[in-house]
């Protein structure tokens, strides 16, 4: 119920802010899933597949198929959103690069959406701890709380060991995504009685990215494609032999 009301509020708000039909395309490739979504004045269409490491092979075909199904061209879009990370280095770069390429070609602005906030948006809950498995015994983690339909950041996105996750005030937080699957005991111990439940299977998807991107575009926060940047949080991507 909370998610339904919040989503309706978002659709109405975007329509009021923008004043006419808004067409936004979104790309999300930060995990093993590849997804694309189209926002057409509050109606979202999406394609999503688990592709492993084949994002670069399948993404453009998915985009083309979605646009053909919806009978719309890139030139008819008002902006492009993308999951900017954190997540897979390669996946995040692919989403950013494809969004930039399409935007340059059609003279469109872009919006980068944090994948952790997209998880909060997709969860259906109003208080969310989002934790993506970052490998190397670490997680990408952030916390968000919704106030009057707007997400407020309670914990800024960070990279940490599950057992060293930042302290968080309050209770009734809902934990989501793969960080809880891989490091379940450590995260559960860290937040103890603060969690009301966990969905460790939830992954970032373009349907949530496009909802958040549409709101940003409606408020005039789209930026030139040249300014699109990934959010990595980590400079080091593998352990040295001595560390393993």
C-alpha positions, -999 to 999 in steps of 0.1 A, spaced: 0 0 0 28 25 9 46 18 -24 14 22 -44 5 55 -28 41 68 -31 42 58 -68 9 75 -76 21 106 -58 53 105 -79 34 102 -111 10 131 -103 39 153 -91 60 147 -122 30 155 -144 23 187 -125 60 198 -125 66 191 -162 32 202 -176 32 177 -205 39 141 -214 73 131 -202 92 103 -220 123 90 -201 144 60 -210 165 43 -183 194 17 -183 205 -4 -154 234 -28 -157 252 -26 -124 247 -63 -115 243 -96 -134 209 -83 -145 204 -61 -176 173 -40 -177 159 -11 -196 127 9 -189 106 36 -204 86 61 -185 57 76 -205 39 102 -183 38 78 -153 34 45 -172 65 23 -169 74 -5 -194 105 -26 -187 126 -54 -201 149 -73 -177 171 -104 -180 198 -121 -160 227 -120 -184 258 -126 -163 286 -106 -181 269 -102 -215 255 -67 -210 275 -53 -239 262 -80 -262 225 -77 -253 218 -42 -241 214 -24 -274 190 -51 -287 169 -48 -255 167 -10 -259 158 -13 -296 131 -39 -288 116 -18 -260 114 14 -281 99 -5 -310 73 -21 -287 64 13 -274 64 29 -309 88 56 -299 122 68 -311 152 81 -292 145 115 -308 111 116 -290 126 111 -256 129 140 -231 159 125 -212 179 94 -204 185 80 -169 211 54 -159 221 34 -129 253 51 -120 265 26 -94 279 15 -71 280 -20 -85 300 -39 -111 328 -17 -126 321 -30 -161 284 -29 -157 283 7 -144 306 19 -172 284 2 -198 252 20 -185 270 53 -183 286 50 -218 254 39 -236 234 66 -219 260 92 -230 261 79 -265 223 80 -270 221 114 -253 248 129 -275 232 116 -306 197 129 -297 208 161 -279 193 150 -246 203 155 -210 209 126 -186 204 118 -149 225 93 -130 206 74 -103 224 57 -74 217 20 -76 212 18 -38 185 44 -39 169 25 -68 168 -5 -45 150 16 -19 125 28 -45 118 -8 -57 114 -22 -22 80 -9 -14 91 2 21 96 36 36 127 29 56 153 9 37 189 -3 42 202 -12 8 233 -34 7 249 -47 -25 275 -75 -24 308 -58 -33 329 -90 -31 362 -90 -12 341 -95 20 326 -60 16 292 -44 8 280 -12 -9 256 2 17 232 31 21 200 39 40 170 59 29 138 71 45 108 84 26 92 116 39 61 129 21 70 110 -10 106 121 -11 136 100 -3 159 114 24 194 99 28 199 85 63 233 69 55 253 81 25 265 54 1 297 38 13 319 7 10 325 -12 41 329 -46 58 295 -60 68 305 -62 104 317 -25 103 285 -11 87 278 25 100 255 29 129 219 38 121 193 54 143 157 42 147 139 9 140 117 -7 115 143 -6 88 139 -31 59 171 -47 45 173 -53 8 196 -69 -18 226 -92 -22 247 -77 7 222 -94 30 224 -127 12 262 -129 13 268 -113 46 235 -120 63 247 -129 98 271 -100 100 246 -74 88 218 -89 109 241 -88 140 252 -52 132 216 -39 130 201 -64 154 166 -54 164 164 -25 140 154 -47 110 117 -54 104 125 -78 75 149 -86 47 146 -92 9 181 -105 -1 170 -112 -37 161 -77 -47 185 -62 -74 186 -28 -90 164 -25 -120 156 1 -146 120 4 -136 130 20 -103 158 40 -120 134 55 -145 109 66 -117 137 85 -98 151 99 -131 117 112 -142 114 131 -109 149 146 -114 141 157 -150 108 172 -139 127 194 -115 152 205 -141 181 185 -127 191 167 -160 227 174 -170 247 175 -202 258 140 -213 294 150 -210 289 154 -172 275 118 -167 298 100 -142 297 66 -126 297 62 -88 324 36 -80 332 40 -43 361 16 -47 394 21 -66 407 -15 -59 389 -43 -77 409 -74 -68 429 -88 -39 467 -92 -44 480 -128 -42 495 -121 -7 461 -108 5 443 -139 -8 
